[in-house]
């Protein structure tokens, strides 16, 4: 799980808690079931069984892989539509190619993130590049769906690419944990998309969120400040550890929903599996939208009527067209 690595002793440190800070308690721990997505790539349904009110503003999340493909096995999706939300795809290992009907596209590789605002409607494809299909190899990533508020449901579609080397890197106060800030703000440190957006104007993300990937060394502890107005979710990508002020056990494929407070605590067990040398966690939070959510497949709207309209608009070609030189799934 390389993503982006660094010497934590050289990075900015996250300040230790103040006496007045409160720890966010654990409200629930759930285990995501395994399934298949698209043309048959394995996923863990990270949010399964969790109340939507606890997830708001997030709608859905899949851990894609971790899988070591044989030659000819890699799979992705074919062309499909989205409306009413944003997708965030973060690749830890392997490569995923993207193309959409609004001109966006590129290769997402180790540690990189793509942020696609579906908004009013878009067609896109995500598929392993031909060379990965031919050779096989490790594939591991996350796709997160972030809801859009009613006022932004029909925003103009947009594609943003963030290379892994652009991620803001931070260290825990004792140097035992590396934090890769993908979106939002932690302890006054902003993600690269926010920094770039200040030069272009407001609106890099329509829904305020924080998303970070942390590697916590065996026996180490990560304690970091968290926006009190945001919810707080901790998902274990790999390894074993504990979360919250009383140390609820948590392991790969599990999601912890935390209650209110100022800070999040996650610690790694001193003993980890040989092929999983550290605890890898995804930290998520966002400002709840608190609006009705009606979802049907790739459409996330506020009413059933809007879902019907989305399906009709898609069938009538209003989401754009598949480009003439379209990327297509590769087969051997």
Legacy VTK file of the C-alpha trace (Angstrom):
# vtk DataFile Version 3.0
C-alpha trace
ASCII
DATASET POLYDATA
POINTS 332 float
0.000 0.000 0.000
2.458 2.668 -1.121
0.189 5.657 -1.871
2.561 8.488 -0.933
5.170 7.934 1.767
7.448 10.326 3.632
9.725 10.635 6.629
7.334 11.781 9.340
10.178 13.365 11.308
10.519 16.048 8.608
6.811 16.914 8.291
4.639 19.510 10.047
3.330 18.059 13.317
-0.316 18.007 14.361
-0.507 19.735 17.744
-1.416 17.703 20.798
-4.822 18.109 22.440
-5.583 21.023 24.738
-7.113 20.453 28.211
-10.448 21.870 27.013
-10.664 19.518 23.996
-13.124 16.620 24.074
-12.650 13.253 22.377
-15.271 11.980 19.937
-16.804 8.775 21.326
-17.579 5.699 19.209
-21.291 5.377 18.410
-21.107 2.253 16.234
-18.718 -0.119 14.478
-19.974 -2.010 11.412
-18.355 -4.504 9.046
-18.791 -3.888 5.332
-19.973 -6.871 3.254
-18.047 -7.922 0.172
-19.519 -7.758 -3.322
-18.769 -6.895 -6.942
-19.143 -3.672 -8.911
-19.116 -2.702 -12.575
-17.926 -5.519 -14.770
-16.919 -7.629 -11.798
-14.236 -6.002 -9.648
-14.376 -6.884 -5.924
-15.446 -4.245 -3.402
-16.225 -3.824 0.278
-19.478 -1.866 0.797
-18.100 0.332 3.546
-21.347 2.092 4.503
-23.666 -0.935 4.519
-25.896 -1.066 7.582
-25.156 2.508 8.697
-27.982 5.018 9.170
-27.944 7.596 6.372
-28.265 10.395 8.947
-24.911 9.343 10.423
-23.293 9.410 6.965
-24.684 12.746 5.708
-23.277 14.330 3.498
-21.806 11.042 2.234
-24.001 8.646 0.293
-21.915 5.602 -0.612
-18.360 4.273 -0.382
-16.640 1.219 -1.858
-13.193 -0.065 -1.015
-12.103 -1.402 -4.415
-9.871 -4.436 -3.877
-7.317 -4.955 -2.383
-6.745 -7.609 -5.065
-3.724 -9.048 -6.897
-4.945 -9.652 -10.443
-3.622 -12.283 -12.812
-3.085 -11.187 -16.454
-6.441 -10.638 -18.152
-8.400 -10.367 -14.891
-8.587 -6.592 -14.152
-12.084 -5.141 -14.497
-13.695 -1.723 -14.218
-16.964 -0.171 -15.405
-18.387 0.550 -18.830
-19.913 3.934 -19.684
-22.640 4.919 -17.208
-24.471 8.066 -15.984
-24.479 10.094 -12.754
-26.498 13.082 -11.525
-26.835 15.004 -8.272
-23.574 14.258 -6.417
-19.767 14.128 -6.615
-17.486 11.098 -6.876
-14.063 11.010 -5.237
-11.787 8.202 -6.465
-8.549 7.658 -4.531
-6.038 5.069 -5.771
-3.670 3.463 -3.275
-2.209 0.802 -5.583
-2.570 0.236 -9.311
-4.040 2.393 -12.062
-7.524 3.410 -13.152
-8.302 5.329 -16.357
-11.171 7.847 -16.504
-13.019 9.602 -19.344
-16.285 11.522 -19.313
-18.757 13.217 -21.642
-17.685 16.724 -20.552
-14.049 16.410 -21.615
-12.546 15.224 -18.348
-10.148 12.338 -18.235
-6.830 10.962 -17.131
-4.989 8.190 -15.357
-5.388 7.804 -11.598
-2.370 6.049 -10.131
-0.669 5.421 -6.757
-1.773 8.101 -4.314
-3.699 10.209 -6.848
-7.303 11.383 -6.542
-9.939 12.335 -9.097
-12.850 14.525 -8.084
-15.798 14.478 -10.472
-18.815 16.722 -9.973
-21.654 14.952 -11.776
-24.041 17.832 -11.071
-26.676 18.178 -13.784
-25.604 14.966 -15.470
-22.553 13.237 -16.906
-21.531 10.003 -18.588
-18.207 8.450 -17.641
-16.117 5.316 -17.594
-13.531 4.007 -15.119
-11.477 1.082 -16.307
-8.010 -0.417 -15.818
-5.651 0.699 -18.612
-4.770 -1.861 -21.257
-1.265 -2.446 -19.863
-2.641 -3.408 -16.434
-5.157 -5.782 -18.027
-2.339 -7.371 -20.027
0.092 -7.739 -17.118
-2.152 -8.069 -14.085
-1.015 -6.600 -10.793
-2.163 -5.035 -7.537
-5.343 -2.937 -7.534
-6.627 -1.045 -4.498
-8.627 2.142 -4.151
-11.609 3.960 -2.711
-14.615 5.542 -4.376
-16.660 7.906 -2.230
-19.957 9.551 -3.215
-20.508 13.022 -1.741
-24.042 14.395 -1.899
-24.766 17.820 -3.359
-27.207 20.203 -1.657
-30.429 20.992 -3.498
-29.075 24.317 -4.750
-26.127 22.555 -6.449
-27.823 19.419 -7.815
-27.702 20.889 -11.342
-24.233 22.425 -11.145
-22.129 22.266 -14.289
-20.204 18.968 -14.374
-16.497 19.266 -13.586
-13.439 17.042 -13.343
-10.450 17.760 -11.084
-7.278 15.685 -10.831
-4.991 15.765 -7.785
-1.678 13.962 -8.144
-0.407 12.048 -5.141
2.607 14.338 -4.878
0.238 17.296 -4.367
-1.292 15.881 -1.182
-0.565 17.817 1.999
1.493 15.556 4.281
1.355 15.844 8.062
2.720 13.911 11.024
1.182 12.995 14.360
2.612 14.830 17.350
4.969 11.922 18.140
5.922 11.119 14.523
4.301 7.670 14.621
1.606 8.381 12.025
1.642 9.861 8.526
-1.475 11.789 7.439
-2.197 12.471 3.761
-4.753 15.276 3.511
-6.842 14.693 0.382
-9.650 17.197 0.925
-10.518 19.845 3.473
-8.595 21.136 6.466
-6.877 19.598 9.483
-5.346 21.747 12.222
-5.190 24.730 9.872
-3.509 22.795 7.070
-5.537 22.851 3.826
-5.622 20.329 0.997
-4.098 21.173 -2.424
-7.488 21.598 -4.091
-8.481 24.274 -1.595
-5.153 26.050 -2.062
-5.474 26.039 -5.841
-9.097 27.153 -5.660
-8.137 30.284 -3.736
-6.310 31.356 -6.905
-9.288 30.521 -9.169
-12.283 31.507 -7.071
-14.645 29.744 -4.666
-16.226 26.352 -5.028
-13.680 23.531 -5.399
-16.060 21.388 -3.354
-19.756 22.195 -3.167
-20.079 20.278 0.101
-17.537 21.053 2.859
-15.707 17.839 3.778
-12.445 16.547 5.188
-10.855 13.374 3.823
-7.489 12.000 4.882
-5.559 8.715 4.653
-3.313 7.872 7.598
-0.661 5.204 8.102
-0.214 4.496 11.818
2.828 2.467 12.810
2.452 -0.526 15.179
1.930 0.681 18.730
1.549 4.328 17.632
-1.421 6.629 18.212
-2.956 9.349 16.059
-4.899 12.117 17.772
-6.056 14.988 15.593
-8.516 17.904 15.757
-11.805 17.601 13.879
-14.343 20.240 12.876
-17.146 20.155 15.461
-19.693 20.957 12.725
-18.711 17.835 10.750
-19.631 14.227 11.308
-16.698 11.846 11.814
-16.096 8.420 10.257
-13.055 6.142 10.536
-12.723 3.314 7.997
-9.973 0.690 8.259
-8.309 -0.016 4.924
-5.815 -2.481 6.377
-4.531 -3.722 9.711
-5.852 -3.753 13.273
-6.185 -1.167 15.987
-8.547 0.769 18.222
-10.622 3.925 17.911
-12.111 6.445 20.316
-11.302 7.445 23.899
-11.921 3.962 25.335
-10.208 2.074 22.512
-12.920 0.139 20.653
-11.211 -2.632 18.629
-11.431 -2.176 14.860
-9.964 -4.018 11.901
-9.856 -4.116 8.092
-13.224 -3.520 6.436
-14.845 -1.926 9.479
-16.317 1.565 9.809
-16.556 3.493 13.083
-19.140 6.267 13.404
-18.091 8.797 16.035
-20.164 11.146 18.153
-19.643 14.865 18.822
-16.382 16.323 20.074
-13.179 18.127 19.121
-10.723 15.333 18.314
-10.400 11.839 16.831
-8.130 9.157 18.312
-7.000 6.036 16.424
-4.236 3.692 17.595
-2.512 0.731 15.928
-2.062 -2.627 17.619
1.569 -3.368 18.468
1.328 -6.628 16.519
0.269 -6.487 12.868
0.235 -9.176 10.185
3.513 -9.585 8.292
1.933 -8.560 4.972
0.100 -5.628 6.611
2.863 -3.887 8.564
0.826 -0.855 9.729
-2.720 0.305 10.393
-4.158 2.150 7.378
-7.279 4.246 7.971
-9.445 6.641 5.991
-10.754 9.599 8.017
-13.938 11.223 6.717
-16.117 14.095 7.830
-18.468 16.625 6.332
-21.070 19.220 7.144
-24.468 17.479 7.073
-26.815 18.770 4.373
-29.967 17.592 6.169
-32.133 17.430 3.046
-34.268 14.523 1.766
-32.258 11.960 -0.227
-33.861 9.825 -2.932
-31.387 7.511 -4.658
-31.889 5.204 -7.588
-28.667 3.627 -8.818
-26.413 6.397 -10.168
-28.862 9.239 -9.441
-28.998 11.005 -6.054
-31.793 13.573 -5.837
-34.184 15.181 -3.336
-37.502 13.770 -4.585
-38.885 10.748 -6.425
-40.068 13.083 -9.198
-36.484 14.285 -9.705
-35.318 10.666 -10.005
-37.862 10.030 -12.751
-36.737 13.221 -14.518
-33.094 12.131 -14.255
-33.869 8.777 -15.864
-35.873 10.460 -18.629
-33.128 13.030 -19.269
-30.531 10.261 -19.467
-32.657 8.266 -21.918
-33.157 11.427 -23.987
-29.409 12.039 -24.283
-29.266 15.126 -22.049
-26.212 13.894 -20.117
-23.941 14.323 -23.127
-22.615 11.743 -25.540
-19.895 9.116 -25.432
-16.953 10.712 -27.318
-16.037 9.354 -30.783
-12.601 8.261 -29.503
-14.066 6.847 -26.307
-12.067 4.823 -23.830
-13.487 1.308 -23.666
-12.888 -1.721 -21.416
-9.879 -3.714 -22.637
-10.062 -7.488 -22.973
-7.411 -10.112 -23.658
LINES 1 333
332 0 1 2 3 4 5 6 7 8 9 10 11 12 13 14 15 16 17 18 19 20 21 22 23 24 25 26 27 28 29 30 31 32 33 34 35 36 37 38 39 40 41 42 43 44 45 46 47 48 49 50 51 52 53 54 55 56 57 58 59 60 61 62 63 64 65 66 67 68 69 70 71 72 73 74 75 76 77 78 79 80 81 82 83 84 85 86 87 88 89 90 91 92 93 94 95 96 97 98 99 100 101 102 103 104 105 106 107 108 109 110 111 112 113 114 115 116 117 118 119 120 121 122 123 124 125 126 127 128 129 130 131 132 133 134 135 136 137 138 139 140 141 142 143 144 145 146 147 148 149 150 151 152 153 154 155 156 157 158 159 160 161 162 163 164 165 166 167 168 169 170 171 172 173 174 175 176 177 178 179 180 181 182 183 184 185 186 187 188 189 190 191 192 193 194 195 196 197 198 199 200 201 202 203 204 205 206 207 208 209 210 211 212 213 214 215 216 217 218 219 220 221 222 223 224 225 226 227 228 229 230 231 232 233 234 235 236 237 238 239 240 241 242 243 244 245 246 247 248 249 250 251 252 253 254 255 256 257 258 259 260 261 262 263 264 265 266 267 268 269 270 271 272 273 274 275 276 277 278 279 280 281 282 283 284 285 286 287 288 289 290 291 292 293 294 295 296 297 298 299 300 301 302 303 304 305 306 307 308 309 310 311 312 313 314 315 316 317 318 319 320 321 322 323 324 325 326 327 328 329 330 331
